Amino acid sequence: MLTIMTSFADITTIGVGGHIARFLEPTSRVGVIEAVEDADAKGLPLCVIGGGSNMLVADEPFNGVVIRDARRRITVPDEAAPVENGERTVHINAEAGCNWDDFVAFTVELGLEGVEGLSGIPGTVGASVVQNIGAYGQEVASTVETVEVWDRKDKKTLEIAAADMGFGYRMSKLKASMYTAPATPAADFFPTPRYVVLSVTFALRHSATGTVGYGQLAKALGVEVGDRMETQTIRNAVLKVRAAKGMLEDAGRYATPAMAGTKRTDQVAIAQRAQAAQQNAASASSTPSDEREELAALTPDYNRHSCGSFFMNPILTLEAAATLPADAPRFDATLPDGTLGVKTSAAWLIDHAGFHKGFTVTADARAGLSTLHTLALTNRGGASAADVAALAKTVQDGVEQAFGVRLIPEPVVIGIDLR
């Protein structure tokens, strides 16, 4: 188990947050459990962190324990090739600390279908099931078979079947244990769920092709929704679409001491080259191309310094949805009580409330909306958590005033009230 001095600013994608009193990186399953148990036994604040991509932490010191699982092994209990009876399901087990995009790359390289649409999402395998990550027509819930966890309340390991995980839109049984109401932390289990993920077993399909399940992705590929294409082609297209919206993490973070070794070296190199090429292509500089490429590789892309999508798409009652403008996006959805509701677009609400791409609270503000995507709040360089919170509250208040809808943050927000 490694112990280093660090802050949340060092280990989160948005690059803000205070000093951490004790930061641990257990290298074994037992080590993870013991670290969690030790913090709980001492009554210390506990934060189990993945890739730090879905977290906004206050600037004040965190006087507790932060644990980052250093286990990143992926195993294939089944044969990777279809067996003689035509069975195409392949089970893959990944330890909680495995980088999520490393996992996706591994499955695509192995010729498996099921998570290629989730390419480029920052974070870890453990965090993926807490949040039930989703994008471009896929959700992690659709491929999870079981989740191995440590139950902090009953002090034992459990294997939770997917059917018992309480998966919903950006929700799971694990995440639900942290809140008593939207954005309202629970007293006993926050900012770490009652159930700490140890490993996840996925059931994927042996196939070199996957389904293009989202309109924006289909447009990028020049095909129709529902068409099938090679999973590697889908993965590449997803990465390009996400990059164009600034919704990929800054690959340069893996060159820092606090993040070194947390992602596959080959995947870091691929991401760095792609990011440099994108910045190079966007530059109108007269600098020679070889120099521009070198500079781009070293220049931070501030649109990528974010928590990703900062607000969840609201799911409204039919009555509340009826008050929205006629052109507001509407999708069938299910409310937490199981009744029919309507999901609308947080990005649409933000933009139509007057907060456009690049919006900042003041002219010299260090936090602002992405210049590419209104749903991302970004650190433009030197921002504090307070700067980001001020921007978030301004957007929340403006959307509520315009449409009567209070946006709920998607990230775990520690030490800041954004209700």
Salt bridges, closest charged atoms under 4 A:
GLU25 OE2 - ARG68 NH2 2.81
GLU37 OE1 - LYS155 NZ 3.07
ASP38 OD2 - ARG22 NH1 3.62
ASP38 OD2 - LYS42 NZ 3.31
ASP40 OD1 - ARG152 NH2 2.74
ASP69 OD2 - ARG71 NH2 2.76
ASP78 OD2 - HIS91 ND1 2.61
GLU95 OE2 - ARG71 NH1 3.57
GLU95 OE2 - ARG73 NH2 3.69
ASP101 OD1 - ARG235 NH1 2.87
ASP101 OD2 - LYS263 NZ 3.72
ASP102 OD1 - LYS263 NZ 3.60
GLU109 OE2 - ARG264 NH2 2.99
GLU113 OE1 - ARG205 NH1 3.31
GLU113 OE1 - ARG228 NH2 2.97
GLU145 OE1 - HIS91 NE2 2.98
GLU148 OE2 - ARG29 NH2 2.69
ASP151 OD1 - ARG194 NE 2.88
ASP154 OD2 - ARG194 NH2 3.16
GLU249 OE1 - ARG253 NH1 2.84
ASP250 OD2 - HIS305 NE2 2.67
ASP266 OD2 - ARG264 NH2 2.70
ASP301 OD2 - ARG304 NE 3.02
ASP351 OD2 - HIS352 ND1 4.00
ASP351 OD1 - HIS356 ND1 2.77
ASP387 OD2 - ARG366 NH2 3.15
ASP397 OD1 - ARG406 NH1 2.60
GLU400 OE1 - ARG406 NH1 3.02
GLU410 OE2 - ARG170 NE 3.96
ASP417 OD2 - ARG419 NH2 2.91
